Every structure is written in C-alpha cells, then in structure tokens.
Amino acid sequence: MTPKIVLGYSGGLDTSVIVPWLLENYGAEVICVAADVGQKGGLEGLEKKAKASGASAFFGEDLRQSFVEDLVWPTLRSGAIYGRKYLLGTSMARPIIARRMVEVAREIGAGALAHGCTGKGNDQIRFELTFTALAPDLKIIAPWREWDLGSREDALEYARDRNIPMDGIEEGKLYSRDENIWHISHEGGPLEDPAFEPDESIYLWTVSPESAPDNPEYVEIAFNEGLPVSVNGEVMDSVSILQALNEIGARHGVGRVDIVEDRVVGMKSRGVYETPGGTLLYNALQELEQLTLDRRALAYKDQLASRYADIVYEGWWWTPEREAFDAFMDVLMKKVTGVVRLKLYKGSAVVASRWSPQSLYDAGLASFGEDETYDHADASGFIKLLGLPARVAAERDAGGRESEAAVNEIIKSVVHKTKVG
C-alpha cells in the first residue's frame, strides 16, 4: 500500500514545490490540507493548484469561527502580548491549522505529517508541537530541513523544471507576509535592517496616521464575561465583530507595530504587523478590567499574561498548562461585562467612556465629599499600621536598637571564637 502524507498547504511557492518533492523522495501519496483563517482569497483556487502540483486529494475548510472563538478570544482575555508589542496573530493560527491536519490524517489513515516551514522560523515549532501533542505516533517531515534547495530562486527553478503552475506566486516579491482575520505581518527584504524605516508601500490594511480622517470616530465595544459581543450596539457573531473592528481601526491607522522580537530558536528578527481590530479589542478590554477587577486580581492577571504569551508564541497551545490558565481566566472574567467607548484619531485609540453593571467604582467613595461608608478619621490608624515596617526600620537605624558599634563588637566576638575553636 502506498504511504500517505498530509501536507499543510497554502498554495505559495514552498508548499507548491513540496508536493512533487514528497512524491519524488518519499514515493508517497500527498494529501493537501488548507485552512481559511481569514486570509485574502480564502481557499479560492487552492484545490486546483494542489492537484496540478501532484496532490491526490485536497481538504479545505473554513476555520475562521473556530480560530476566533477557540484561540483568539482566549488569548485576548488573557491579555497576552509578546515582546511588549506583538498581539500574536501568526502564532495563534498555527495550532488550529495543525490540529485540522491531524484530524485529516486520522480520517484517511496517513502515516506522516509535513509542513513547509523553514528551519529558522517559529512556525516549525508551533506545527510540530501540535503534532507531538495530538499525534505522537505520526512521522513529521520538514522538507526545508532535508532538501538541498537553498533559496527561493532554487525553488522556482525546481518548479519550472516540473511544470508546476506558478499562477498567483510573485517571483520577485520583496516581503514575506502572513495574513489571517486577526492581522497581517510583513518580514524580510529591507525590513531585515532594523534601521530601515518602513515606507507606506509595506502596509496593506491600514492607512497612514497622517492620511487618516481629520475628524475622530467613536466606537463602542460591548463585552460579556470578557468576550466581545457587539460593536456600536449591534450584536454580531465573532467573525463579523472582528471584521467590523478591522475596518474601523484600519481607516484611522490604528494597530501598526514595528518590533524586533526574539524567535524561539534564539535569533532576533524584525517584523511589522497590522492588527487594527485586535488593538481596539485589547484597549477596550483593559479599560473594562480596570473598572471591574481589583488591583490584586489585575496584578496576578498581568503576571499570567506574560507566561500565556510565551505559551502561544512557542506553540504550547495543546497543553494542560494553557487549559489551566484558561480555567483561571474563566473565573476571573465573570464580572468583566460592560461597554467601552473608544475615540479613534490618526493612529490612536483612547478610552472616552466605560460602563459596567459589575463596576467596582463607587462615586460616593471616590468623592472628596462626605460619605457614610468612609470615615476620613479611619485613615490615621490604617496609615500607622501600613507604615509600621518603615517605622521599625527607622528606629533601628537611629539607634533605637543595638547601635552599630555594639553590633560590630558582637561580630568580632563571634569571629574570634570561631578562629580559636
């Protein structure tokens, strides 16, 4: 029986070349799996292209809703941000694509899984950790770590020699891009120089802040237990919410990020990201949390957010650790319900107002006026107790306890006894 290999397929140059390469080097039947996670064009034309490259079968599926609800929303609720800036767009998409590959492999009885990630990037880790967690018995094939094709030019020549259709593949493309419903990333080319200032031709989603409308726009986002449920009063499904916010944020130049980040494999890399809708959601949710969570809960959530970002970035999605963090967030976010109004203007998105039925803000307590609950005189005893450690330390340092000279004598005595002993 001919062995079967399931390949994660995008229709780009790398995966188009990998199909015939697997046929030639493994003598296997190649089954391509593609996922629509909101990239431009979706799955259009991919089945025809995959089969023209030699694939025996093609599985394509719209995973947008699952991507948003099962990966994006939990990551949003966690507050995870990698490297102080990155909202984890590419990182979040890989686990769900890899899971679908495993599902197909089980359905058809494949013995191996293959991906088109390079040996320098993060995606190879994200795919393979998912494979390991969900299908440890299946062989993993990473052509970029095996073949002798050293460059994009080599791959193009390989494709031409085998009459592989190159329709829709840019031969001289300057940047490497990844797109889904959450963001679009730009890497490579002149961006490899951290001193290079990106020009406007790089950006595909957002207008420049300078070219954004001269008048601000307000947007209202409602949350229920930390989950987005409506935009400007209109209840929508998860995909529609993100699409609407992407459009609103993009026209005001919101969500651009230029970052030098640390890849999992150790090197630093530079990327430019556009995440307009995601930026609005992060800003709004943080404002609502300030209204509904106390400072200890916020502080602990911030600590977990950093670790959660690492989990997502490094590809540890299908682990008990991430599930435990989500369980914690489920409890913590039960009171994070309300509406936040943001003001968008030339690249910025600042809070204009926030409201919640679960608000911890008490106007009476916050006021400088009289209040039945809070007695100003109570503050005196509170401050004395709060400052007790500082008082004790000050008295010690002023000579209220053993003087420095006395302490030195004690130390000398101990040292002497030790030497004699």
Secondary structure as GFF3:
##gff-version 3
##sequence-region A 1 421
A	DSSP	beta_strand	4	8	.	.	.	ID=ss1
A	DSSP	alpha_helix	13	26	.	.	.	ID=ss2
A	DSSP	beta_strand	29	36	.	.	.	ID=ss3
A	DSSP	alpha_helix	46	52	.	.	.	ID=ss4
A	DSSP	beta_strand	57	62	.	.	.	ID=ss5
A	DSSP	alpha_helix	64	67	.	.	.	ID=ss6
A	DSSP	pi_helix	68	72	.	.	.	ID=ss7
A	DSSP	alpha_helix	73	78	.	.	.	ID=ss8
A	DSSP	alpha_helix	89	108	.	.	.	ID=ss9
A	DSSP	beta_strand	112	114	.	.	.	ID=ss10
A	DSSP	alpha_helix	123	134	.	.	.	ID=ss11
A	DSSP	beta_strand	139	141	.	.	.	ID=ss12
A	DSSP	three_ten_helix	143	145	.	.	.	ID=ss13
A	DSSP	alpha_helix	152	161	.	.	.	ID=ss14
A	DSSP	beta_strand	176	179	.	.	.	ID=ss15
A	DSSP	beta_strand	184	187	.	.	.	ID=ss16
A	DSSP	three_ten_helix	189	192	.	.	.	ID=ss17
A	DSSP	three_ten_helix	200	202	.	.	.	ID=ss18
A	DSSP	three_ten_helix	209	211	.	.	.	ID=ss19
A	DSSP	beta_strand	217	224	.	.	.	ID=ss20
A	DSSP	beta_strand	227	231	.	.	.	ID=ss21
A	DSSP	beta_strand	234	235	.	.	.	ID=ss22
A	DSSP	alpha_helix	238	250	.	.	.	ID=ss23
A	DSSP	beta_strand	256	262	.	.	.	ID=ss24
A	DSSP	beta_strand	268	274	.	.	.	ID=ss25
A	DSSP	alpha_helix	276	292	.	.	.	ID=ss26
A	DSSP	alpha_helix	295	314	.	.	.	ID=ss27
A	DSSP	alpha_helix	320	332	.	.	.	ID=ss28
A	DSSP	three_ten_helix	333	335	.	.	.	ID=ss29
A	DSSP	beta_strand	338	345	.	.	.	ID=ss30
A	DSSP	beta_strand	348	355	.	.	.	ID=ss31
A	DSSP	alpha_helix	363	366	.	.	.	ID=ss32
A	DSSP	alpha_helix	378	386	.	.	.	ID=ss33
A	DSSP	alpha_helix	388	395	.	.	.	ID=ss34
A	DSSP	pi_helix	396	400	.	.	.	ID=ss35
A	DSSP	alpha_helix	404	420	.	.	.	ID=ss36
###
